[in-house]
Structure formats: C-alpha cells, structure tokens
Amino acid sequence: MAAMSTRKFLTLNPLSSSPLKQSLLFLSSLNYSTKSSAFGARNKNTATEKLSDIDDNAENDSVPTSGISRPLSEILKELNKKVPDTLVSQRVDNGFSIKYVPWHLVNRIMNLHAPEWSGEVRNITYSPDSKSVSVVYRVTLYGTDAELYRESTGTAALDEIGFGDPVQKAEAMAFRRACARFGLGLHLYHEDMC
C-alpha cells in the first residue's frame, strides 16, 4: 500500500467507481515482462488483495492513474517493446509457420499501455466469388497531446473450418495488424529476416 501513496490519484463519482476501480487496479497490478507468466500478473492473490482493500475502504474514492493520459510518444514507446515469447502463438498457414499474438492478448496489452484507445470495424466486404470476407479495422490512440489512428485489413476464407466464424477471424486479423502499425508485435513480421 505504501507504493500507492506516491502515485497520482483521480477522484471518481461514488456511484460508478467500483467497476472502474477494479479495472484500473487490475491493470496496475500487471507487470509486462518476459519473466512473468501469462501476461505478467505477479501473483494471483496480489490483485485480489488489492481489490479487497479497495472494497474495505469504500469511502476513499481515489484510484491510481499511472499510465492514463500520457503523451502519445510515451504510449508508442511502450507499444514498440518486444512482446514476450510466452504471449506469442504459432500456426501453420499454406505450409508456412506464422507467429502472432492472439487478439485477446493484444487487447490486454493495449489496455495496459494505452488505456484510452478505441477500436472499430470500418467496413466488411464479401468477395464477388463469395469465397472470402475482408474487414477494415481502425484503432485510435488518445494521448494528452494528440490522437492518432491506424487502419488495417484482415481476410478470411468463408469455407475455412475452425473456431469462430470468418468475420470474427478477419476482424481479429485486422485488429492485430492495425495495432502492429503502432508497433505492437511488429517485430514478429520481420523477426526471421534478421
């Protein structure tokens, strides 16, 4: 608890503070390092203990805000760090081995390093031969000095067998690629060339 006293605090409306407190507290308990297990939670009990401390002190409506409302240069610097190998998955596509970070982990990394980001599907297009679907996805980062967006596409075959429908697969691919345009996981695209 002593470490929290040195952080900046944000006062929230008591009626809506509990879910936001829990989300921010969970994010602040994550440690983005290669030595940590799945996405860097230091200790499962640590986040639970911190959440119970917040609930016990319901009259205190302050929440740690480290990482929120930063300049874009700081956010981009964090997103450009190498993603730990423990978060990277691999699949074989057309005989080629492809490394990638699953969309749900990309989402958590974005929440950790750029908590004020937003994403949206801009377009869904089915191919004229009805064999594939393409999705255009936009990710926007909001910093204290500016906002910046990147878009990318993802395409999936309509007859592909596997988990999820083709639109979900194309959206996940487009989302990951849009985040890579900010630098998140970009090293995976040129790792074999080094």
Backbone as a printed PyTorch tensor [residue, N CA C, xyz], in Angstrom:
tensor([[[  0.8250,  -1.1890,   0.0000],
         [  0.0000,   0.0000,   0.0000],
         [  0.8670,   1.2490,   0.0000]],

        [[  2.0980,   1.1510,   0.5060],
         [  2.9800,   2.3080,   0.5590],
         [  3.3240,   2.8110,  -0.8330]],

        [[  3.4320,   1.9010,  -1.8000],
         [  3.7650,   2.3010,  -3.1660],
         [  2.6520,   3.1360,  -3.7780]],

        [[  1.4220,   2.8710,  -3.3760],
         [  0.2900,   3.6040,  -3.9410],
         [  0.2760,   5.0510,  -3.4730]],

        [[  0.8500,   5.3560,  -2.3340],
         [  0.7870,   6.7160,  -1.8100],
         [  1.6200,   7.6930,  -2.6500]],

        [[  2.5470,   7.1880,  -3.4550],
         [  3.3760,   8.0740,  -4.2730],
         [  2.7650,   8.3240,  -5.6430]],

        [[  1.6890,   7.6530,  -6.0020],
         [  1.0640,   7.8230,  -7.3100],
         [  0.0660,   8.9660,  -7.3000]],

        [[ -0.2520,   9.4610,  -8.4970],
         [ -1.3010,  10.4640,  -8.6420],
         [ -2.6400,   9.7620,  -8.5110]],

        [[ -3.6490,  10.4600,  -8.0190],
         [ -4.9490,   9.8560,  -7.8350],
         [ -6.0230,  10.6790,  -8.5370]],

        [[ -7.0680,   9.9720,  -8.9440],
         [ -8.1950,  10.5610,  -9.6370],
         [ -9.4260,  10.3350,  -8.7740]],

        [[-10.2120,  11.3760,  -8.5060],
         [-11.4230,  11.2260,  -7.7110],
         [-12.5710,  10.8910,  -8.6450]],

        [[-13.3280,   9.8690,  -8.2740],
         [-14.4110,   9.3800,  -9.1140],
         [-15.7520,   9.5630,  -8.4280]],

        [[-16.8000,   9.5080,  -9.2300],
         [-18.1590,   9.5310,  -8.7350],
         [-18.4050,   8.2240,  -7.9670]],

        [[-18.8370,   8.2670,  -6.6920],
         [-19.0030,   7.0560,  -5.8990],
         [-19.9990,   6.0590,  -6.4920]],

        [[-20.9830,   6.5260,  -7.2740],
         [-21.9750,   5.6200,  -7.8320],
         [-21.3840,   4.7370,  -8.9250]],

        [[-20.3800,   5.2200,  -9.6590],
         [-19.8440,   4.4470, -10.7770],
         [-18.4020,   4.0200, -10.5620]],

        [[-17.8640,   4.2120,  -9.3720],
         [-16.4370,   3.9970,  -9.1770],
         [-16.0350,   2.5410,  -9.0300]],

        [[-16.8870,   1.6800,  -8.5380],
         [-16.4610,   0.3190,  -8.2270],
         [-15.9550,  -0.4700,  -9.4300]],

        [[-16.6990,  -0.5980, -10.5590],
         [-16.1680,  -1.3570, -11.6920],
         [-14.9170,  -0.7080, -12.2800]],

        [[-14.8860,   0.6150, -12.3580],
         [-13.7210,   1.3040, -12.8960],
         [-12.5320,   1.1170, -11.9700]],

        [[-12.7700,   1.2060, -10.6790],
         [-11.6920,   0.9700,  -9.7100],
         [-11.0910,  -0.4020,  -9.9110]],

        [[-11.9560,  -1.3930, -10.0420],
         [-11.4770,  -2.7630, -10.1890],
         [-10.6750,  -2.9220, -11.4730]],

        [[-11.1270,  -2.3450, -12.5720],
         [-10.4120,  -2.4430, -13.8440],
         [ -9.0580,  -1.7710, -13.7620]],

        [[ -9.0320,  -0.5530, -13.2250],
         [ -7.7700,   0.1650, -13.1290],
         [ -6.8100,  -0.5130, -12.1600]],

        [[ -7.3410,  -1.0390, -11.0800],
         [ -6.4900,  -1.7130, -10.1110],
         [ -5.9080,  -2.9890, -10.6960]],

        [[ -6.7240,  -3.7280, -11.4430],
         [ -6.2250,  -4.9410, -12.0860],
         [ -5.1110,  -4.5950, -13.0720]],

        [[ -5.3320,  -3.5790, -13.8990],
         [ -4.3090,  -3.1840, -14.8710],
         [ -3.0350,  -2.7370, -14.1860]],

        [[ -3.1530,  -2.0230, -13.0680],
         [ -1.9500,  -1.5590, -12.3870],
         [ -1.2110,  -2.7040, -11.7060]],

        [[ -1.8790,  -3.8460, -11.5000],
         [ -1.2070,  -4.9850, -10.8700],
         [ -0.4530,  -5.8340, -11.8800]],

        [[ -0.6460,  -5.5730, -13.1790],
         [  0.0360,  -6.3540, -14.2020],
         [  1.4570,  -5.8660, -14.3970]],

        [[  2.3520,  -6.8010, -14.6680],
         [  3.7560,  -6.4720, -14.9190],
         [  4.1190,  -7.0410, -16.2740]],

        [[  4.4060,  -6.2020, -17.2370],
         [  4.6670,  -6.6050, -18.6180],
         [  6.1390,  -6.9420, -18.7670]],

        [[  6.5110,  -8.1770, -18.4140],
         [  7.9050,  -8.5830, -18.5270],
         [  7.9840, -10.0210, -18.9910]],

        [[  9.1500, -10.4200, -19.4970],
         [  9.3120, -11.7710, -20.0210],
         [  9.4190, -12.8080, -18.9270]],

        [[  9.6940, -12.4150, -17.6980],
         [  9.8370, -13.3710, -16.6090],
         [  8.4990, -13.7640, -16.0100]],

        [[  7.4470, -13.0380, -16.3280],
         [  6.1430, -13.2950, -15.7350],
         [  5.4030, -14.3630, -16.5120]],

        [[  4.3920, -14.9290, -15.8740],
         [  3.5480, -15.8940, -16.5520],
         [  2.5070, -15.1480, -17.3580]],

        [[  1.5140, -15.8530, -17.8540],
         [  0.5260, -15.3250, -18.7820],
         [  0.1760, -13.8650, -18.5240]],

        [[  0.6960, -13.0220, -19.3060],
         [  0.5080, -11.5810, -19.3430],
         [  0.9900, -10.8710, -18.1010]],

        [[  1.8600, -11.4680, -17.3790],
         [  2.5980, -10.7430, -16.3700],
         [  1.9350, -10.4960, -15.0400]],

        [[  0.8850, -11.1930, -14.6910],
         [  0.3350, -10.9970, -13.3580],
         [  1.3590, -11.5030, -12.3480]],

        [[  1.7990, -10.6310, -11.4540],
         [  2.8450, -11.0010, -10.4970],
         [  2.4000, -12.1470,  -9.6130]],

        [[  1.1940, -12.0290,  -9.1010],
         [  0.6920, -13.0310,  -8.1810],
         [ -0.8230, -12.9310,  -8.2100]],

        [[ -1.5070, -14.0410,  -8.3720],
         [ -2.9660, -14.0050,  -8.4490],
         [ -3.5610, -13.3690,  -7.2000]],

        [[ -2.9800, -13.6360,  -6.0520],
         [ -3.5090, -13.1030,  -4.8000],
         [ -3.2980, -11.6050,  -4.6870]],

        [[ -2.2630, -11.0540,  -5.3330],
         [ -1.9690,  -9.6300,  -5.2250],
         [ -3.1440,  -8.7860,  -5.7150]],

        [[ -3.6590,  -9.0920,  -6.9010],
         [ -4.7830,  -8.3200,  -7.4360],
         [ -6.0190,  -8.4970,  -6.5670]],

        [[ -6.2590,  -9.7100,  -6.0970],
         [ -7.4150,  -9.9720,  -5.2400],
         [ -7.3000,  -9.2020,  -3.9390]],

        [[ -6.1020,  -9.1990,  -3.3230],
         [ -5.9040,  -8.4630,  -2.0810],
         [ -6.1120,  -6.9720,  -2.2910]],

        [[ -5.6130,  -6.4360,  -3.4020],
         [ -5.7770,  -5.0080,  -3.6750],
         [ -7.2460,  -4.6720,  -3.8790]],

        [[ -7.9920,  -5.5620,  -4.5890],
         [ -9.4150,  -5.3160,  -4.7930],
         [-10.1560,  -5.3330,  -3.4650]],

        [[ -9.8100,  -6.2590,  -2.5700],
         [-10.4880,  -6.2990,  -1.2760],
         [-10.1380,  -5.0750,  -0.4410]],

        [[ -8.8950,  -4.5530,  -0.5820],
         [ -8.5270,  -3.3230,   0.1250],
         [ -9.3820,  -2.1560,  -0.3430]],

        [[ -9.6350,  -2.0860,  -1.6520],
         [-10.4800,  -1.0090,  -2.1920],
         [-11.8950,  -1.1410,  -1.6540]],

        [[-12.4410,  -2.3720,  -1.6710],
         [-13.7960,  -2.5750,  -1.1770],
         [-13.9020,  -2.2550,   0.3090]],

        [[-12.8580,  -2.5740,   1.1020],
         [-12.8650,  -2.2800,   2.5300],
         [-12.8440,  -0.7780,   2.7960]],

        [[-12.2100,  -0.0250,   1.9040],
         [-12.1070,   1.4290,   2.0580],
         [-13.0370,   2.1300,   1.0820]],

        [[-14.3060,   1.7820,   1.1110],
         [-15.2770,   2.3060,   0.1490],
         [-15.4140,   3.8240,   0.2230]],

        [[-15.1210,   4.4060,   1.3820],
         [-15.2520,   5.8610,   1.4890],
         [-14.1450,   6.5840,   0.7430]],

        [[-13.0440,   5.9120,   0.4260],
         [-11.9340,   6.5150,  -0.3140],
         [-12.1610,   6.2780,  -1.7990]],

        [[-12.5090,   7.3330,  -2.5370],
         [-12.8440,   7.2010,  -3.9570],
         [-11.6760,   7.5410,  -4.8660]],

        [[-10.4510,   7.2940,  -4.4360],
         [ -9.2840,   7.5680,  -5.2560],
         [ -8.7930,   6.2970,  -5.9280]],

        [[ -8.3550,   6.4350,  -7.1880],
         [ -7.8850,   5.3080,  -7.9770],
         [ -6.5330,   5.6710,  -8.5630]],

        [[ -5.5390,   4.7590,  -8.5270],
         [ -4.2540,   5.0710,  -9.1430],
         [ -4.4320,   5.2810, -10.6380]],

        [[ -3.7420,   6.2700, -11.1820],
         [ -3.9060,   6.6040, -12.5980],
         [ -2.6060,   6.5400, -13.3730]],

        [[ -1.6430,   5.7550, -12.9270],
         [ -0.4060,   5.6810, -13.6850],
         [ -0.6950,   5.0840, -15.0460]],

        [[ -0.1750,   5.7000, -16.0800],
         [ -0.3600,   5.1980, -17.4320],
         [ -1.5390,   5.8070, -18.1590]],

        [[ -2.4060,   6.5030, -17.4660],
         [ -3.5610,   7.1010, -18.1220],
         [ -3.2280,   8.5570, -18.4440]],

        [[ -3.7030,   9.0060, -19.6010],
         [ -3.4920,  10.3880, -20.0530],
         [ -2.0090,  10.7380, -20.1210]],

        [[ -1.3220,  10.0570, -21.0170],
         [  0.0970,  10.3210, -21.2600],
         [  0.2630,  10.8320, -22.6760]],

        [[  1.4000,  11.4580, -22.9680],
         [  1.6660,  11.8650, -24.3530],
         [  1.7780,  10.6420, -25.2670]],

        [[  1.4290,  10.8240, -26.5390],
         [  1.4810,   9.7220, -27.4900],
         [  2.8730,   9.1120, -27.6010]],

        [[  3.9110,   9.9290, -27.4850],
         [  5.2770,   9.3960, -27.6060],
         [  5.5570,   8.3400, -26.5420]],

        [[  5.0510,   8.5410, -25.3310],
         [  5.2450,   7.5540, -24.2630],
         [  4.4500,   6.2840, -24.5330]],

        [[  3.2250,   6.4380, -25.0170],
         [  2.3800,   5.2770, -25.3280],
         [  3.0230,   4.4560, -26.4400]],

        [[  3.4730,   5.1270, -27.5000],
         [  4.0910,   4.4280, -28.6300],
         [  5.3920,   3.7410, -28.2230]],

        [[  6.1270,   4.3550, -27.3330],
         [  7.3700,   3.7550, -26.8470],
         [  7.0800,   2.4170, -26.1580]],

        [[  6.0260,   2.3710, -25.3480],
         [  5.6460,   1.1310, -24.6660],
         [  5.1430,   0.0800, -25.6570]],

        [[  4.3310,   0.5010, -26.6340],
         [  3.7690,  -0.4440, -27.5970],
         [  4.8350,  -1.0420, -28.5080]],

        [[  5.9410,  -0.3420, -28.7050],
         [  7.0090,  -0.8210, -29.5870],
         [  7.9610,  -1.7910, -28.9080]],

        [[  7.7770,  -2.0480, -27.6310],
         [  8.6200,  -3.0240, -26.9480],
         [  8.3070,  -4.4230, -27.4680]],

        [[  9.3150,  -5.2730, -27.4480],
         [  9.1470,  -6.6520, -27.9020],
         [  8.1470,  -7.3770, -27.0100]],

        [[  7.2130,  -8.0810, -27.6360],
         [  6.2300,  -8.8590, -26.9000],
         [  6.9270, -10.1220, -26.3800]],

        [[  6.7570, -10.4610, -25.1070],
         [  7.3960, -11.6640, -24.5600],
         [  7.0130, -12.9250, -25.3420]],

        [[  7.9580, -13.8250, -25.5070],
         [  7.7210, -15.0610, -26.2570],
         [  6.5800, -15.8830, -25.6630]],

        [[  6.3410, -15.7620, -24.3750],
         [  5.2710, -16.5230, -23.7290],
         [  3.8850, -16.1050, -24.2150]],

        [[  3.7750, -14.9300, -24.8240],
         [  2.4860, -14.4490, -25.3270],
         [  2.2940, -14.7060, -26.8100]],

        [[  3.3330, -15.2250, -27.4660],
         [  3.2960, -15.4350, -28.9130],
         [  2.8030, -16.8430, -29.2190]],

        [[  1.8550, -16.9430, -30.1550],
         [  1.3450, -18.2370, -30.6200],
         [  1.8810, -18.4980, -32.0200]],

        [[  1.6770, -19.7250, -32.4870],
         [  2.1740, -20.0940, -33.8050],
         [  1.1360, -20.9600, -34.4960]],

        [[  0.9740, -20.7520, -35.7940],
         [  0.0760, -21.5940, -36.5850],
         [  0.7100, -21.8220, -37.9540]],

        [[  0.2510, -22.8470, -38.6490],
         [  0.7410, -23.1390, -39.9960],
         [ -0.3410, -22.7390, -40.9770]],

        [[  0.0190, -21.9070, -41.9500],
         [ -0.9220, -21.4150, -42.9460],
         [ -0.2870, -21.5860, -44.3230]],

        [[ -0.9010, -22.3910, -45.1710],
         [ -0.3770, -22.6770, -46.5190],
         [  1.0660, -23.1710, -46.4780]],

        [[  1.3720, -23.9940, -45.4990],
         [  2.7100, -24.5680, -45.3930],
         [  3.7410, -23.6780, -44.7290]],

        [[  3.3660, -22.4660, -44.3420],
         [  4.2820, -21.5380, -43.6800],
         [  3.9150, -21.4100, -42.2070]],

        [[  4.9340, -21.3960, -41.3590],
         [  4.7330, -21.2070, -39.9320],
         [  4.6400, -19.7060, -39.6500]],

        [[  3.5660, -19.3020, -38.9870],
         [  3.3250, -17.8880, -38.7140],
         [  3.2370, -17.6630, -37.2100]],

        [[  4.0170, -16.7090, -36.7080],
         [  3.9400, -16.3160, -35.3040],
         [  3.0180, -15.1070, -35.1930]],

        [[  2.2130, -15.0940, -34.1380],
         [  1.2910, -13.9870, -33.9250],
         [  0.9320, -13.9050, -32.4440]],

        [[  0.4040, -12.7690, -32.0530],
         [ -0.1170, -12.5850, -30.7000],
         [ -1.6360, -12.6550, -30.8150]],

        [[ -2.2960, -13.5590, -30.0970],
         [ -3.7600, -13.6600, -30.1830],
         [ -4.4360, -12.3250, -29.8670]],

        [[ -5.5650, -12.0880, -30.5160],
         [ -6.2400, -10.7930, -30.4130],
         [ -6.5610, -10.4250, -28.9700]],

        [[ -6.9630, -11.4090, -28.1360],
         [ -7.3490, -11.0770, -26.7690],
         [ -6.1440, -10.6150, -25.9450]],

        [[ -4.9500, -11.1040, -26.2690],
         [ -3.7440, -10.6290, -25.5810],
         [ -3.3350,  -9.2520, -26.1100]],

        [[ -3.5170,  -9.0280, -27.4130],
         [ -3.2610,  -7.6940, -27.9680],
         [ -4.1810,  -6.6840, -27.2910]],

        [[ -5.4320,  -7.0700, -27.0980],
         [ -6.4000,  -6.2030, -26.4250],
         [ -5.9370,  -5.8660, -25.0120]],

        [[ -5.4390,  -6.8550, -24.2800],
         [ -4.9790,  -6.6120, -22.9040],
         [ -3.7270,  -5.7360, -22.8830]],

        [[ -2.8370,  -5.9400, -23.8390],
         [ -1.6360,  -5.0960, -23.9190],
         [ -2.0370,  -3.6530, -24.2120]],

        [[ -2.9950,  -3.4700, -25.1110],
         [ -3.4830,  -2.1180, -25.4130],
         [ -4.1100,  -1.4970, -24.1640]],

        [[ -4.8850,  -2.2660, -23.4270],
         [ -5.4990,  -1.7530, -22.2010],
         [ -4.4510,  -1.3550, -21.1750]],

        [[ -3.3560,  -2.0870, -21.1390],
         [ -2.3010,  -1.8110, -20.1750],
         [ -1.5010,  -0.5680, -20.5420]],

        [[ -1.0770,  -0.4810, -21.7940],
         [ -0.1780,   0.5990, -22.1960],
         [ -0.8770,   1.8080, -22.8200]],

        [[ -2.0660,   1.6290, -23.3320],
         [ -2.8110,   2.7320, -23.9510],
         [ -4.2730,   2.6230, -23.5400]],

        [[ -4.5630,   2.7680, -22.2360],
         [ -5.9190,   2.5050, -21.7570],
         [ -7.0050,   3.3710, -22.3790]],

        [[ -6.6250,   4.4520, -23.0000],
         [ -7.6310,   5.3120, -23.6300],
         [ -7.6630,   5.1100, -25.1400]],

        [[ -7.5610,   3.8630, -25.5980],
         [ -7.6250,   3.5510, -27.0130],
         [ -9.0600,   3.1830, -27.3810]],

        [[ -9.3560,   3.2040, -28.6580],
         [-10.6520,   2.7240, -29.1220],
         [-10.4560,   1.9860, -30.4350]],

        [[-11.3800,   1.1220, -30.7520],
         [-11.3110,   0.3640, -31.9920],
         [-12.6810,   0.2210, -32.6010]],

        [[-12.7120,   0.1480, -33.9310],
         [-13.9990,  -0.0040, -34.6060],
         [-13.8320,  -0.6700, -35.9590]],

        [[-14.8210,  -1.4630, -36.3160],
         [-14.8780,  -2.0530, -37.6460],
         [-15.3560,  -0.9650, -38.5880]],

        [[-14.5770,  -0.6870, -39.6130],
         [-14.9260,   0.3740, -40.5630],
         [-15.6720,  -0.1610, -41.7760]],

        [[-15.3930,  -1.4190, -42.1460],
         [-16.0080,  -1.9600, -43.3530],
         [-15.9200,  -3.4790, -43.3360]],

        [[-16.9520,  -4.1290, -43.8520],
         [-16.9510,  -5.5770, -44.0570],
         [-17.3390,  -5.8080, -45.5020]],

        [[-16.4860,  -6.5210, -46.2450],
         [-16.7220,  -6.7430, -47.6690],
         [-16.5750,  -8.2230, -47.9900]],

        [[-17.5880,  -8.7720, -48.6400],
         [-17.5150, -10.1460, -49.1210],
         [-16.9950, -10.1290, -50.5540]],

        [[-16.1490, -11.0860, -50.8750],
         [-15.5820, -11.1400, -52.2260],
         [-16.6860, -11.4600, -53.2400]],

        [[-16.5100, -11.0220, -54.4980],
         [-17.5280, -11.2790, -55.5310],
         [-17.8060, -12.7700, -55.7440]],

        [[-16.7840, -13.6160, -55.5310],
         [-16.9840, -15.0560, -55.7210],
         [-17.4960, -15.7520, -54.4540]],

        [[-17.7890, -14.9800, -53.4260],
         [-18.3140, -15.4810, -52.1480],
         [-17.4120, -16.5190, -51.4870]],

        [[-16.1020, -16.3560, -51.6620],
         [-15.1600, -17.2890, -51.0470],
         [-14.4450, -16.6950, -49.8440]],

        [[-14.4840, -15.3720, -49.6740],
         [-13.7820, -14.7530, -48.5460],
         [-14.4980, -13.4810, -48.0900]],

        [[-14.1050, -13.0500, -46.9080],
         [-14.6240, -11.8060, -46.3530],
         [-13.4360, -10.9960, -45.8540]],

        [[-13.4890,  -9.6890, -46.0790],
         [-12.4360,  -8.7850, -45.6160],
         [-13.0330,  -7.7560, -44.6780]],

        [[-12.2700,  -7.4320, -43.6310],
         [-12.6980,  -6.4550, -42.6320],
         [-11.6350,  -5.3710, -42.5350]],

        [[-12.0750,  -4.1190, -42.5010],
         [-11.1880,  -2.9840, -42.2450],
         [-11.4400,  -2.5630, -40.8050]],

        [[-10.3480,  -2.4700, -40.0310],
         [-10.4610,  -2.1380, -38.6050],
         [ -9.6010,  -0.9190, -38.3100]],

        [[-10.1180,  -0.0120, -37.4950],
         [ -9.3900,   1.1980, -37.0930],
         [ -9.1470,   1.1730, -35.5880]],

        [[ -7.8920,   1.4330, -35.2080],
         [ -7.5160,   1.5820, -33.8040],
         [ -7.0690,   3.0230, -33.6100]],

        [[ -7.6030,   3.6890, -32.5990],
         [ -7.2500,   5.0800, -32.3050],
         [ -6.6430,   5.1580, -30.9130]],

        [[ -5.5080,   5.8410, -30.8170],
         [ -4.8610,   6.1110, -29.5310],
         [ -5.1250,   7.5500, -29.1560]],

        [[ -5.4040,   7.7930, -27.8790],
         [ -5.6540,   9.1340, -27.3790],
         [ -4.5750,   9.4850, -26.3590]],

        [[ -3.7670,  10.4690, -26.6790],
         [ -2.7510,  10.9470, -25.7590],
         [ -3.1250,  12.3240, -25.2550]],

        [[ -2.3370,  12.8440, -24.3360],
         [ -2.6100,  14.1820, -23.8050],
         [ -2.3210,  15.2540, -24.8490]],

        [[ -1.4710,  14.9320, -25.8300],
         [ -1.0740,  15.9210, -26.8180],
         [ -1.7580,  15.7640, -28.1680]],

        [[ -2.2980,  14.6040, -28.4620],
         [ -2.9380,  14.3700, -29.7630],
         [ -3.6240,  13.0150, -29.7650]],

        [[ -4.3450,  12.7560, -30.8450],
         [ -4.8720,  11.4210, -31.0700],
         [ -4.3770,  10.9470, -32.4330]],

        [[ -4.2350,   9.6300, -32.5570],
         [ -3.6350,   9.0530, -33.7480],
         [ -4.3430,   7.7480, -34.0500]],

        [[ -4.6540,   7.5000, -35.3310],
         [ -5.2900,   6.2270, -35.6670],
         [ -4.5350,   5.5170, -36.7740]],

        [[ -4.7240,   4.2100, -36.8190],
         [ -4.1890,   3.3600, -37.8650],
         [ -5.2810,   2.3740, -38.2550]],

        [[ -5.3390,   2.0630, -39.5500],
         [ -6.2950,   1.0870, -40.0560],
         [ -5.5500,  -0.0340, -40.7540]],

        [[ -6.1860,  -1.1920, -40.7630],
         [ -5.6330,  -2.3170, -41.4960],
         [ -6.7670,  -3.2630, -41.8640]],

        [[ -6.4480,  -4.2260, -42.7220],
         [ -7.4400,  -5.1920, -43.1780],
         [ -7.0770,  -6.5930, -42.7270]],

        [[ -8.0700,  -7.4250, -42.7040],
         [ -7.9020,  -8.8530, -42.4480],
         [ -8.8720,  -9.5950, -43.3330]],

        [[ -8.4560, -10.7370, -43.8370],
         [ -9.2940, -11.5160, -44.7460],
         [ -9.3280, -12.9610, -44.2860]],

        [[-10.5010, -13.5810, -44.3760],
         [-10.6680, -14.9850, -44.0070],
         [-11.5260, -15.6800, -45.0510]],

        [[-11.2090, -16.9390, -45.3050],
         [-11.9990, -17.7460, -46.2400],
         [-13.3240, -18.1160, -45.5960]],

        [[-14.3880, -18.0750, -46.3800],
         [-15.7190, -18.3930, -45.8510],
         [-15.8940, -19.8840, -45.5870]],

        [[-15.1410, -20.7230, -46.2750],
         [-15.2950, -22.1620, -46.1050],
         [-14.2530, -22.7650, -45.1570]],

        [[-13.4520, -21.9260, -44.5130],
         [-12.4180, -22.4090, -43.6030],
         [-13.0450, -23.0190, -42.3560]],

        [[-12.5540, -24.1980, -42.0020],
         [-13.0600, -24.8920, -40.8190],
         [-12.1940, -24.4950, -39.6320]],

        [[-12.8140, -24.2890, -38.5020],
         [-12.0680, -23.9190, -37.3080],
         [-12.9410, -23.1260, -36.3690]],

        [[-12.3230, -22.6290, -35.3040],
         [-13.0480, -21.8930, -34.2860],
         [-13.4190, -20.5020, -34.7970]],

        [[-14.6320, -20.0910, -34.5610],
         [-15.0900, -18.7550, -34.9300],
         [-15.5650, -18.6770, -36.3660]],

        [[-16.4000, -17.7030, -36.6190],
         [-16.8730, -17.5180, -37.9840],
         [-15.8780, -16.6670, -38.7700]],

        [[-15.9730, -16.6450, -40.0990],
         [-14.9960, -15.9260, -40.9290],
         [-14.8920, -14.4290, -40.6290]],

        [[-15.9990, -13.7860, -40.2880],
         [-15.9510, -12.3500, -39.9790],
         [-15.1520, -12.1160, -38.6980]],

        [[-15.3400, -12.9630, -37.6970],
         [-14.5610, -12.8450, -36.4620],
         [-13.0720, -13.0120, -36.7310]],

        [[-12.7280, -13.9930, -37.5560],
         [-11.3240, -14.2390, -37.8770],
         [-10.7180, -13.0510, -38.6200]],

        [[-11.4610, -12.5210, -39.5930],
         [-10.9640, -11.3800, -40.3610],
         [-10.8340, -10.1410, -39.4780]],

        [[-11.7860,  -9.9440, -38.5660],
         [-11.7220,  -8.8060, -37.6540],
         [-10.5260,  -8.9170, -36.7190]],

        [[-10.2940, -10.1140, -36.1720],
         [ -9.1610, -10.3180, -35.2700],
         [ -7.8430, -10.0460, -35.9950]],

        [[ -7.7370, -10.5080, -37.2330],
         [ -6.5260, -10.2760, -38.0290],
         [ -6.3390,  -8.7850, -38.2900]],

        [[ -7.4060,  -8.0990, -38.6710],
         [ -7.3250,  -6.6630, -38.9580],
         [ -6.9690,  -5.8760, -37.7010]],

        [[ -7.5310,  -6.2620, -36.5730],
         [ -7.2270,  -5.6150, -35.2990],
         [ -5.7520,  -5.7560, -34.9470]],

        [[ -5.2310,  -6.9920, -35.0390],
         [ -3.8130,  -7.2240, -34.7350],
         [ -2.9190,  -6.4160, -35.6710]],

        [[ -3.2730,  -6.3790, -36.9370],
         [ -2.4580,  -5.6460, -37.9140],
         [ -2.5110,  -4.1330, -37.6780]],

        [[ -3.6720,  -3.6190, -37.3010],
         [ -3.7790,  -2.1810, -37.0090],
         [ -2.9160,  -1.8350, -35.7970]],

        [[ -2.9140,  -2.6940, -34.7970],
         [ -2.0680,  -2.4700, -33.6110],
         [ -0.5930,  -2.5820, -33.9800]],

        [[ -0.2590,  -3.4810, -34.8980],
         [  1.1330,  -3.6180, -35.3530],
         [  1.6000,  -2.3430, -36.0400]],

        [[  0.6960,  -1.6060, -36.6400],
         [  1.0740,  -0.3330, -37.2750],
         [  1.4760,   0.7190, -36.2440]],

        [[  1.1170,   0.4910, -34.9860],
         [  1.6100,   1.3240, -33.8920],
         [  2.8970,   0.7470, -33.2990]],

        [[  3.2610,  -0.4660, -33.7240],
         [  4.4800,  -1.1020, -33.2500],
         [  4.2520,  -2.3300, -32.3920]],

        [[  3.0170,  -2.6010, -31.9940],
         [  2.7240,  -3.7240, -31.1090],
         [  2.8750,  -5.0520, -31.8500]],

        [[  3.8920,  -5.8140, -31.4900],
         [  4.1430,  -7.1010, -32.1290],
         [  4.7510,  -6.9920, -33.5100]],

        [[  5.1580,  -5.8040, -33.8930],
         [  5.7040,  -5.5870, -35.2290],
         [  6.9740,  -6.4000, -35.4630]],

        [[  7.7190,  -6.6720, -34.4040],
         [  8.9490,  -7.4500, -34.5390],
         [  8.6860,  -8.8520, -35.0830]],

        [[  7.4840,  -9.3750, -34.9070],
         [  7.1600, -10.7140, -35.3990],
         [  7.0960, -10.7670, -36.9220]],

        [[  6.8540,  -9.6350, -37.5700],
         [  6.7380,  -9.5980, -39.0200],
         [  8.1030,  -9.6330, -39.7180]],

        [[  9.1390,  -9.2270, -39.0250],
         [ 10.4690,  -9.2130, -39.6490],
         [ 11.5090,  -9.9710, -38.8590]],

        [[ 11.0670, -10.7530, -37.8820],
         [ 11.9640, -11.4870, -36.9970],
         [ 12.8660, -12.4730, -37.7610]],

        [[ 12.3120, -13.1680, -38.7470],
         [ 13.0830, -14.1570, -39.4960],
         [ 14.0800, -13.5470, -40.4550]],

        [[ 13.9370, -12.2660, -40.7550],
         [ 14.8280, -11.6050, -41.7030],
         [ 16.1470, -11.1650, -41.0560]],

        [[ 16.1810, -11.0900, -39.7210],
         [ 17.3720, -10.6220, -39.0120],
         [ 18.4420, -11.6870, -38.9130]]])
